[in-house]
Amino acid sequence: MADIKPAKKPASKKPAAKKPAAKKTAPAIKSASKKPRAPESTLLSRILTSLNDDKAEQIATIDLEGRSSLCDTIVIANGRSSRHVASIAEHLARRLKEVGYGTCHVDGLTQGDWVLIDAGDVIVHVFRPEVRAYYDLEGMWSVDEKPVRARRAAR
């Protein structure tokens, strides 16, 4: 014969003991660990300061506000060597993160010929001098009637 198990008895319900009500307190205000940004120090000014501190050369800014949906400003600078270019880019990305602008997307760091730092409203290009002359970004974004590259060829 098959074993028949007796039906389980329903658990008796005991009244739950009430815990004393916790006192409601206002949430604690956390002090910000990051320093608040000064109104006069904008993203662009911080980038230019960092580039100057790292001895970047031939720094140029191109205002694209209203001309491009990519960014408001492009900053172009030179480094003396591949190592200098990579160092400038690493320091800039680290400094922007430390002051609260978040993590910037950095491309080209391993080669060090042309490093692009996307900081949101500002895109920074750091070149070796030969690479900057070859790509001529200033000529591409210029508003002159003749691009810079065409003027150089005419000389």
Buried (B, 14 or more C-beta within 10 A) or exposed (E): EEEEEEEEEEEEEEEEEEEEEEEEEEEEEEEEEEEEEEEEEBBBEBBBEBBEEBEBBEBBBBEBEEEEEEBBBBBBBBBEEBEBBBBBBBBBBEBBEEBEBEEBEBEBBEEBBBBBBBBEBBBBBBBBBEBBEEBBBBBEBBEEEEBBBEEEEEE
